[in-house]
């Protein structure tokens, strides 16, 4: 009976994969505020905050780097992504199909879905570190790549199955889950950080800053970790979600918004999650390092449990879910765009299983900063393609949605832009030693110039009849 009811609910899920979202299904800004606060006050925060400590970010560099970087991220969502989303009201994948052609979009969707799977997998792994506490599960170290115990694999599988079930129920359930979880998680983050400050020698507000500079964000990286500066922090805060805003992946989310100004709701995630939560989790990790004499073991669950008990462990579990749920949902949409006649929930289920398998490898967590930067960089050129296609090409007398208009499977202007932009970024990295965290900005300008120029060349060579 329960199975029949669940099956009926899954069959009723309608995500408008190849049609505009109707007015009756559009949502106000509060829905997005809750979702972004939940998604970005989440499992990644229990990893990224401590990794800033491990990489020796200084206190001043971190505070101001996060402030500016997160502001730039909010502006990117509000002025680049959301306006196009509410005018088109279609998924990223359907929009790319119109611009790039089905064949190129298939390749993009596969890459995108795989990246989403890895990101969601890292969050399932974070939740598993808390679920494993009662079972005395061995925890991974900063240098670990492979699973270190059978208990780890089993617990990851259980957490992954629960996460996948929620994601298969569609956007409404993902959004509802995030709205319920977000306020509580924020309080646990802050309360846990405040509770452990006396262990670092902070017993009054006036004592915080000297301790922050000397014992939390000291500017000295751990053994084997690179040094982070203000610029690392700022560009990471801005570009860690590059695939979502500049890369336009959240067209699929904001197509449900009543107004483009809902893009500013991303501030709930940036300044609560990517600001306060990163600072709070950094404090928790500093206490762990102090108690363990700079141990290289890295386990968000036990760290939160030490600071806030059962509430801290539960916060880590739910935090992982609130990131993994919408990420698996996005990955399901990417794959579903390749096989449009399939049910989204079935595709999401398969994607969830792949994600869970990937979560078994601790390297996804230990190298999260590098992976997130790479993920945004790989998908960024297509965001530039969409922006130029939507705003610039019509002003140049060129056709938008060229693949659809020309009836072609591959738009070579978009293909050339994607390949040549990544090649240019690779060249800059190898030739000038520019780290991956900084490549997104010059890469975006390269993509803008390439797509504009290549589109002009191709459409001038083979013009379409005006309609």
Secondary structure, DSSP 8 states (H G I E B T S, - for coil): -HHHHHHHHHHT----TTS---GGG-B-HHHHHHHHHHHHSSTTHHHHHHHHHHTT-BHHHHHHHHHHHHHHHHHHIIIIIHHHHHHH-S-HHHHHHHHH-HHHHHHHHHHHHHHHHHHHHHHHHHHHHHHTGGGT----BTT--S---HHHHHHHHHHHHHHHHHHHT-HHHHHHHHHHHHHHHHHHHHHHHHHHGGGGT--SGGGHHHHIIIIISBS---TT-----HHHHHHHHHHTTTTTTTT-TTHHHHTTBSSGGGGGGGHHIIIIIIIIIHHHHHHHHHHHHHHHTS--B--HHHHHHHHHHHHHHHHHHHHHHHHHHHHHHHHHHHHHHHSTTS-HHHHHHHHHHHHHHHHT-THHHHTHHHHHHHHHHHHHHHHHHHHIIIIIGGGGT--SSHHHHHT-S--HHHHHHHHHHHHHHHHHHHHH---GGGHHHHHHHHHHHHHHHHHHHHHHHT-----
